[in-house]
Amino acid sequence: MAQDSVDLSCDYQFWMQKLSVWDQASTLETQQDTCLHVAQFQEFLRKMYEALKEMDSN
């Protein structure tokens, strides 16, 4: 579980940076990057949801 927390923390930082870039730019390159990473972002959100749900049940 500790490693999962570390992984989520690193992933969180990565996605917050990505979202900031995506929010500030509306170029074709940004749109392509968004499409390329959307499935990975969905998986990150699923993992974050599961971690929060587990914390809530404790």
C-alpha positions in Angstrom: 0.0 0.0 0.0 2.9 2.4 0.8 4.3 2.0 -2.8 0.8 2.6 -4.2 0.7 5.9 -2.3 4.1 6.9 -3.7 3.0 5.9 -7.2 -0.2 7.9 -6.9 1.7 10.9 -5.6 4.1 10.9 -8.6 1.2 10.3 -11.0 -0.8 13.1 -9.3 2.1 15.6 -9.9 2.5 14.4 -13.5 -1.2 14.8 -14.3 -1.5 18.2 -12.6 1.3 19.5 -14.8 -0.3 17.9 -17.9 -3.7 19.5 -17.1 -2.1 22.8 -16.5 -0.4 22.7 -20.0 -3.6 21.4 -21.6 -5.6 24.2 -20.0 -3.2 26.9 -21.1 -2.8 25.9 -24.8 -5.2 25.1 -27.5 -2.9 24.1 -30.3 -3.1 21.0 -32.5 -0.2 19.5 -30.6 -1.9 19.9 -27.3 -5.1 18.3 -28.7 -3.1 15.4 -30.0 -1.3 15.0 -26.6 -4.7 15.1 -24.9 -6.0 12.3 -27.1 -2.8 10.3 -26.6 -3.0 10.4 -22.8 -6.8 10.4 -22.1 -6.9 6.6 -21.4 -4.0 6.8 -19.0 -5.6 9.8 -17.3 -8.9 7.8 -16.9 -6.9 4.9 -15.3 -5.2 7.4 -12.9 -8.6 8.7 -11.9 -9.8 5.2 -11.3 -6.8 4.4 -9.1 -7.3 7.7 -7.2 -11.0 6.9 -6.7 -10.2 3.4 -5.3 -7.5 4.8 -3.0 -9.9 7.5 -1.6 -12.7 4.9 -1.3 -10.3 2.7 0.7 -9.3 5.6 3.0 -12.9 6.4 3.6 -13.7 2.9 4.7 -11.0 2.9 7.3 
